[in-house]
Amino acid sequence: MAIDLNKLTNRKVKAAIEAFQKGDEKSWFLLFAKDVVLYDDGNQMQFNNFFKKALGKEKFTSIDKVENNGLDVYGGFHSNQWGDFKAFFKFGINKEGKINLLDIGQASY
């Protein structure tokens, strides 16, 4: 199911969400810094292992709001493992233009 990504105003975030939605591993991993830090519901996780399992099995079902200059994305989310819920992806981008922080989790709004 295609969702409207026009609310995504940050180019890097939009590229990441597009790759995530398609389960496009190559495009996804290229957007991130080698030393990227991932938090899932506040717990630090190993980025590559986490997304090798998640890509293609999880996706946003809607983009409900975008905040923090386009870096924070909130929306409906589907996980084959955990079902349907509201989620956030909060991105940090380093001075080289690579994503070096991704904070994800369940959202309540």
NORSUL-V923260 format. One record per residue. N is the residue number from 1. SS is DSSP state (~ for helix, > for strand, _ for the rest). PSI is psi in radians with two decimals (NA if undefined). OMEGA is omega as a letter, one per 20 degrees, with the letter a starting at -180 (none if undefined). Layout:
BEGIN
n=[N:N]
ss=[SS:SS]
psi=[PSI:PSI]
omega=[OMEGA:OMEGA]
END
This chain:
BEGIN
n=[1:2:3:4:5:6:7:8:9:10:11:12:13:14:15:16:17:18:19:20:21:22:23:24:25:26:27:28:29:30:31:32:33:34:35:36:37:38:39:40:41:42:43:44:45:46:47:48:49:50:51:52:53:54:55:56:57:58:59:60:61:62:63:64:65:66:67:68:69:70:71:72:73:74:75:76:77:78:79:80:81:82:83:84:85:86:87:88:89:90:91:92:93:94:95:96:97:98:99:100:101:102:103:104:105:106:107:108:109]
ss=[_:_:_:_:_:_:_:_:_:_:~:~:~:~:~:~:~:~:~:~:~:~:_:_:~:~:~:~:~:~:_:>:>:>:>:>:>:>:>:>:_:_:>:>:>:_:~:~:~:~:~:~:~:~:>:_:_:>:>:>:_:_:_:_:>:>:>:_:_:_:_:>:>:>:>:>:>:>:>:_:_:_:>:>:>:>:>:>:>:>:>:>:>:_:_:_:_:_:>:>:>:>:>:>:>:>:_:_:_]
psi=[2.15:2.46:2.79:1.97:0.15:-0.34:-0.29:1.94:-0.33:2.18:-0.76:-0.76:-0.75:-0.76:-0.70:-0.80:-0.68:-0.80:-0.72:-0.80:-0.64:-0.21:0.51:1.59:-0.79:-0.90:-0.72:-0.98:-0.50:-0.42:-0.23:2.55:2.70:-0.59:0.50:2.47:2.30:2.28:2.32:1.96:0.72:-0.12:2.25:2.30:2.87:1.98:-0.98:-0.81:-0.77:-0.87:-0.37:-0.58:-0.63:-0.64:2.26:-0.23:-0.15:2.59:2.77:2.45:-0.27:2.69:1.94:-0.67:2.69:2.26:3.14:0.93:0.60:0.02:-0.36:2.15:2.28:2.46:3.07:2.55:2.50:2.28:2.27:-0.54:-0.74:-0.10:-2.63:2.37:3.01:2.46:2.83:2.57:2.07:2.09:2.55:2.43:2.27:3.07:-0.32:-0.08:0.19:2.61:2.12:-0.02:2.33:2.04:2.02:2.78:-3.13:2.41:2.62:2.05:NA]
omega=[a:r:a:a:a:r:a:a:r:a:a:r:r:r:a:a:r:r:r:a:a:a:a:a:a:a:a:a:r:a:a:r:r:a:a:r:a:r:r:a:r:a:r:a:r:a:a:r:a:a:r:r:a:a:a:a:r:r:r:r:r:r:a:r:r:a:r:r:r:a:a:a:r:r:r:a:r:r:r:a:a:r:a:a:r:a:r:r:r:a:r:a:a:a:r:r:r:r:a:r:r:r:a:r:r:a:r:r:none]
END
